[in-house]
Amino acid sequence: MIDKHFDNFPIAGFTYYDGVDVFKELEIGTELYFVAEPENKHDENAVALYFKGSKLGYVPRSRNKFISKFLFYGHTDLFEIKINRVSEDSNPEGQIGVVVKIKPKKIEEVKQ
């Protein structure tokens, strides 16, 4: 079977957003979702990470180029994003790690 792994990284900017408000709900396996921010004044490839409407931070700038391109072209359901590391004692920028996998297409979708 082909590996679905696309990338993994810590959430950038975790200190500055809503992570502290939902930290106790974040655990390994928790699903997150991406929101592209092409109008972001600091990075046109910015991709934010959200949990239940709470912004947790961003895909690190060094890792966001391809993800933002897929999102720009409408592939919003291409990725499965889950927390793969929770480290309460780490520096806030390293407390939450995520893994990004590519979702396989269902047989019905491939035939269309």
C-alpha positions, 0 to 999 in steps of 0.5 A, spaced: 500 500 500 502 507 498 503 511 504 498 517 505 503 521 509 504 528 506 507 532 511 508 533 519 510 539 523 509 543 529 503 548 529 506 555 528 504 561 532 500 557 537 501 562 542 498 567 539 491 564 537 486 560 541 490 554 542 490 556 550 482 556 550 481 549 547 488 546 549 485 541 554 480 538 548 486 537 543 489 530 544 493 525 539 488 523 533 484 530 534 482 532 527 483 539 524 482 543 518 486 548 513 483 555 511 487 558 506 489 566 507 491 568 501 490 575 503 495 574 509 499 581 509 505 577 512 505 570 507 500 570 501 501 562 502 499 562 509 494 556 511 491 557 518 489 550 522 483 550 526 479 546 531 472 546 531 472 554 529 478 555 534 484 558 530 490 554 533 496 557 528 499 556 522 502 551 517 509 553 518 512 558 512 517 553 510 511 548 509 505 551 506 507 552 499 504 546 496 498 546 501 496 553 499 496 551 492 492 545 493 487 549 497 487 555 492 485 550 486 479 548 490 482 541 493 479 543 500 477 535 502 484 532 499 487 532 506 486 529 513 489 533 518 490 530 525 494 532 531 500 527 532 503 530 538 501 534 545 507 536 549 504 540 555 511 542 557 514 544 551 515 551 548 508 553 546 510 553 539 512 546 539 506 544 544 502 541 538 504 537 532 500 535 526 500 530 521 497 531 514 495 525 510 492 525 503 485 522 503 484 516 498 479 517 493 473 512 494 472 508 488 465 511 486 469 518 485 475 515 481 470 512 476 466 519 474 
